[in-house]
């Protein structure tokens, strides 16, 4: 009798425990399911609405697109002005007139990961839209087209890439210019390629005589030249081997946010406001030294404005 009662008690306890375990597992599954689904469907606009803040990725030396001039806490530039158009569009979309803006400095090396992992909501600077990057992030409609050329001293003897044989060339790490020149270093006979952390450091190396030329997008070279003690000492030369389109970066697959971004930029185009922005940053004195880049709008940029697209070419 005692053995039977004990066995029966153990059996009942086991059944009870199994029942509780099953209930617990069902509860856990029910809790995890909606959270996973919410995480997979949550977009940038939801993130911004919940936090009350939009995080803008910016550069510190991509003149005149996104850079620091007089105030270390406030980026300025052509791309930054377009970025602020996006902020205004997000405020209207979410009905959040008091939306806060937080700035996050990015570099050529970390800008894609910071956008991809959601640390930065949108980055507008001097980032080239290309097929490789499209695997990791999405791009807005293009806002500028550039060609990669050379900045050098007027008396350096460097007129084009063929003149770099046996000489040192500096470029900025993590850029498409760096990738291109390393792929063609041997055929061009370049003595050494130095990769600097940013455009400012690249130009400093050129000024200090550590390199014979600085390769980068032509307009960025014009921006660095404008910062020199004597801008007339330097000249942009060479036939551009690559042409690229800049766009704002955003998280991949977020179609709702991309629509807001694209519409904001297209709105600046269609209203004609983009012409005043261009005049402000490319045809007028700009901070910090009030140098005029005198960079006339190219036919390629005019085409981007008249027929906006997010293709890499």
Buried (B, 14 or more C-beta within 10 A) or exposed (E): EEEEEEEEEEEEEEEEEEEEEEEEEEEEEEEEEEEEEEEEEEBBBBBBBEEEBBBBBBBBBBBBBBBBBEEEEEBBBBBBBBBBBBBEBBBEBBEBEEBEEEBBBBBBBBBBEBBBEEEBBBBBBBBBBBEEBBEEBBBBBBBBBBBBBBBBBEEBEBEEBEBBEEBBBBBBBBBBBBBBBEEEBEEBEBEEBBBBBBBBBBBBBBBEEBBBBBBBBBBBBBBBBBBBEEBEEBBBBBEBBBBBBBBBBBBBEBEEBBEBBBBBBBBBBEEEBBEEBBEBBBBBEBBEEEBEBEBEBBEBBEEBBEEBBBEBE
